[in-house]
Amino acid sequence: MSAAGTIGFVGLVAPHAARALVGRRHTRVLPVAVLLGAVLVCTADLLGRTVIAPAQLGAGLMTAVIGTPYFLYILVRNRR
């Protein structure tokens, strides 16, 4: 159910982060967004497995913890 959960949140954050890194050219934004999304999900999964080992936190929870501050920053920056 990654299409509608907190892991789907990566689909919102990754393109904005990629655009901030490489500009607005879609030929650059798309591959960078894919790589950033993959890195974000893998990092969230790694942190979720190691933060409170031997127990685990869900990748969706860690994705929200990592991605939400950046998403809020984007929203505040665009309002100014």
Residue, then its C-alpha position, 0 to 999 in steps of 0.5 A: m500500500s505504498a501508493a497512499g501511505t506515508i511512503g507515498f509521501v516520498g512522491l511529494v518530497a523527492p521532486h521538490a528536493a530534486r528541483a532545488l538541487v538541479g533546477r527546473r529542467h525535467t531531463r535532470v529533475l526526473p533521474v535525480a528525483v528517483l535517486l533521492g526518493a530511493v535514498l530517502v526510503c532506504t535511509a528511512d528503512l535503515l534508521g527504522r531497523t537500527v534506532i531501537a534495535p532489536a525492535q523495528l520502527g516502520a519505514g513509513l514512520m521514519t520517512a515521515v520523520i525525515g521528510t516532513p521538516y523539509f516539506l514544511y520548509i518548502l511550504v513556508r518558503n513558498r509563502r514568502 
